[in-house]
Amino acid sequence: MVYRFLLLSDEIDNFERIIEINSDATFSEFQKVILSSVGYTDSELNTFYICSDDWEKEQEILQMEMDSDSSVDIYLMDSTHIDEFIEDKGQRLMFVFDVLTDRAFFIELKDIELHKTLKKPVCTVSKGTPPEQTVQFDEILDDMVKKSNSANIFDEDLYGDNMYNEDEFDPDGFSDVSFDEN
């Protein structure tokens, strides 16, 4: 049985990938075809989440085992098959490709071909440029510093000092305030 998944990004308009993969393939195989279809390296930590209809994260499928609570079931990409969690059209999942910033592809099972199998997973549709794989924090910080220097965000207008008039402040005016002591 072959699953046909649609991948979308909330960062890039007109980005779309269609991935076809055998239903009994592992999440590790799914990860590899996704990374290949967008030109990402496999050097970054990533994870899958099975999601509700409202894209709420439910079950996580990890790339590698982490220190975790032993009372929680752990599912690893290498040993977990897609059809263990996905079996109906319309089911949703996320592939978090940048764990530090929680950036992800939104994935939905669009079609199931019952009497077909593939030798290997394949990307059949590739539209648009994918988002950058990782966010460069140094570049973001440099941009923020440049903007703050050019805008002089720490001038006195930021705090409203030019609006304060000491003559209008009457510290004795608080004597009229009473508190109910119930």
C-alpha positions as CSV (number, residue, x, y, z in Angstrom):
1,M,0.0,0.0,0.0
2,V,1.3,3.5,-0.9
3,Y,0.6,6.6,1.0
4,R,0.7,10.0,-0.7
5,F,1.5,12.9,1.6
6,L,1.3,16.6,1.0
7,L,3.9,18.8,2.8
8,L,3.3,22.5,3.3
9,S,5.2,25.3,5.1
10,D,3.7,28.1,7.1
11,E,6.8,30.2,6.2
12,I,6.8,30.1,2.4
13,D,3.8,30.7,0.2
14,N,3.5,28.3,-2.8
15,F,5.8,25.7,-1.2
16,E,4.5,22.2,-1.7
17,R,5.9,18.7,-1.8
18,I,4.1,15.4,-2.6
19,I,5.8,12.4,-1.2
20,E,4.8,8.8,-2.0
21,I,6.0,6.1,0.4
22,N,5.0,2.6,1.3
23,S,2.7,2.5,4.3
24,D,5.0,0.0,6.1
25,A,8.1,2.2,5.7
26,T,9.7,3.6,8.8
27,F,9.6,7.2,9.9
28,S,13.4,7.2,9.3
29,E,12.8,6.5,5.6
30,F,10.1,9.2,5.5
31,Q,12.6,11.6,7.1
32,K,15.2,10.9,4.5
33,V,12.9,11.5,1.5
34,I,11.6,14.7,3.1
35,L,15.2,16.0,3.7
36,S,16.2,15.0,0.2
37,S,13.1,16.7,-1.4
38,V,14.0,20.1,0.2
39,G,17.8,19.8,0.0
40,Y,18.4,19.7,3.7
41,T,21.3,17.9,5.4
42,D,20.7,15.2,7.9
43,S,23.0,17.0,10.4
44,E,20.2,18.7,12.4
45,L,18.0,17.1,15.0
46,N,14.4,16.6,13.9
47,T,11.2,14.8,15.0
48,F,7.8,13.9,13.8
49,Y,4.5,14.6,15.7
50,I,1.2,12.8,15.0
51,C,-1.3,15.7,15.2
52,S,-5.0,16.2,15.8
53,D,-7.3,17.7,13.2
54,D,-6.4,21.1,14.7
55,W,-2.6,20.5,14.3
56,E,-2.2,20.0,18.0
57,K,0.9,17.8,18.7
58,E,0.0,14.4,20.2
59,Q,2.5,11.5,19.8
60,E,6.1,12.2,19.1
61,I,8.4,10.0,17.0
62,L,12.0,10.8,17.9
63,Q,15.1,10.6,15.8
64,M,17.1,9.3,18.7
65,E,16.3,8.4,22.3
66,M,16.7,11.1,24.8
67,D,16.7,11.0,28.6
68,S,13.1,10.8,29.4
69,D,10.5,9.5,31.8
70,S,10.4,5.7,31.6
71,S,6.6,5.8,32.2
72,V,6.1,7.3,28.7
73,D,6.2,5.2,25.6
74,I,9.2,6.2,23.3
75,Y,8.9,5.8,19.6
76,L,12.0,6.1,17.4
77,M,12.0,6.8,13.7
78,D,14.3,3.8,12.9
79,S,11.9,1.2,14.4
80,T,8.5,2.8,14.0
81,H,6.5,2.2,10.9
82,I,4.3,4.9,9.4
83,D,1.2,2.6,9.3
84,E,1.4,2.2,13.1
85,F,0.1,5.7,13.5
86,I,-1.3,6.7,10.1
87,E,-4.0,4.8,8.4
88,D,-6.8,7.2,7.2
89,K,-6.9,9.9,4.6
90,G,-6.8,13.3,6.1
91,Q,-4.6,12.3,9.1
92,R,-2.1,15.0,10.0
93,L,1.4,15.1,11.3
94,M,4.3,17.6,11.6
95,F,7.9,17.1,10.7
96,V,9.9,19.5,12.9
97,F,13.1,20.2,11.0
98,D,14.5,22.9,13.3
99,V,13.9,21.7,16.9
100,L,15.5,24.8,18.5
101,T,12.9,27.1,16.9
102,D,10.1,24.6,16.5
103,R,9.9,25.2,12.7
104,A,8.1,22.4,10.9
105,F,6.5,21.1,7.7
106,F,2.8,20.4,8.0
107,I,1.9,17.0,6.5
108,E,-1.4,15.5,5.5
109,L,-2.2,12.0,4.1
110,K,-4.0,12.9,0.9
111,D,-4.4,9.5,-0.8
112,I,-3.9,5.8,-0.3
113,E,-3.2,3.4,-3.2
114,L,-4.1,-0.1,-2.0
115,H,-2.6,-2.3,-4.6
116,K,0.7,-0.5,-5.2
117,T,4.2,-0.7,-3.7
118,L,7.3,1.3,-4.4
119,K,10.9,0.2,-4.4
120,K,11.8,3.4,-2.5
121,P,10.0,6.6,-1.4
122,V,9.8,9.4,-3.9
123,C,9.0,13.1,-4.2
124,T,6.5,13.3,-7.1
125,V,5.7,17.1,-6.9
126,S,8.2,19.8,-5.9
127,K,6.9,23.4,-6.0
128,G,8.5,26.4,-4.4
129,T,11.7,27.0,-2.5
130,P,11.8,25.5,1.0
131,P,12.6,27.7,4.0
132,E,16.1,27.8,5.2
133,Q,16.9,24.7,7.3
134,T,18.2,26.6,10.3
135,V,17.9,30.1,11.6
136,Q,21.2,31.9,12.0
137,F,20.9,33.5,15.4
138,D,24.1,35.6,14.9
139,E,22.5,37.2,11.8
140,I,19.2,37.9,13.6
141,L,21.1,39.4,16.6
142,D,23.2,41.6,14.2
143,D,20.1,42.8,12.5
144,M,18.5,43.7,15.8
145,V,21.6,45.6,16.9
146,K,21.8,47.5,13.6
147,K,18.1,48.4,13.8
148,S,18.4,49.5,17.5
149,N,21.5,51.7,16.7
150,S,19.9,53.4,13.7
151,A,16.6,53.9,15.5
152,N,18.2,54.9,18.8
153,I,15.5,53.0,20.7
154,F,17.0,54.0,24.1
155,D,16.3,57.7,23.8
156,E,14.1,59.4,26.3
157,D,11.1,59.3,24.0
158,L,10.9,55.5,24.6
159,Y,10.0,56.0,28.2
160,G,7.8,59.1,27.8
161,D,10.1,61.4,29.7
162,N,9.1,64.3,27.5
163,M,5.5,63.8,28.7
164,Y,6.3,64.1,32.4
165,N,5.7,67.4,34.1
166,E,6.9,67.6,37.7
167,D,4.6,70.5,38.4
168,E,1.6,68.4,37.7
169,F,2.5,65.8,40.3
170,D,0.9,66.3,43.7
171,P,2.1,63.8,46.3
172,D,-0.4,65.2,48.8
173,G,-3.3,64.4,46.5
174,F,-3.2,60.8,47.7
175,S,-4.5,61.8,51.1
176,D,-8.1,61.8,49.7
177,V,-7.8,58.1,48.8
178,S,-9.5,55.7,51.3
179,F,-9.3,52.0,51.4
180,D,-12.2,49.8,52.4
181,E,-11.0,47.4,55.2
182,N,-13.4,44.5,54.8
